[in-house]
């Protein structure tokens, strides 16, 4: 797990490696059949554009614990969809191959999120979905992709065409956090990940994350994590933090 804890999952399960969370020391026991799906960002967002609003309520929570356990019925249904999807990807190139793969991927993801919502029992009502629009899902996407170089809420508001107050209202309603908090959390995870790399100096990490200088980076890290980047790195290398 990204926080250093260990967790065991019984198959069948769906696991999504959501950046910036990195999973390490993965151990497989027994005979395990694994399907790995990777898609370019543009292709994936074309697929999810129509229903991203409806899943935005759960996206942040799912990013923190990106796994779903399937019942036997869910497993059979999802396996048949995966089989159809992989088959369409490996067949000869036809005129509508991209559209076919996108359609099957959309069906797969809709079924997947049906399982998620059945387990959490918290789907927003249609009126609320219309009220909040796609701002929450679009903001999360932008924050995950651009948090390294854009730290200010203002930039995200400009991309979304909404005010800071509106964005804060959306994120607090959907995720229980302000936009500022979400950006800081994602940026902190990027910083912690970079600091674990001994090839990077603290100045290099500061530059990679587009801070004005190392002092500004240090203040940000200490405000969000409680200790300095140098102390965090020392504790990592001494094994005090997993």
PyMOL commands that set and color helices and strands:
alter all, ss='L'
color gray80, all
select helices_A, chain A and resi 41-48+52-64+72-90+97-120+126-132+135-146+153-160+164-175+179-195+202-208+214-225+229-237
alter helices_A, ss='H'
color red, helices_A
select strands_A, chain A and resi 13-15+67-69
alter strands_A, ss='S'
color yellow, strands_A
deselect
rebuild
show_as cartoon
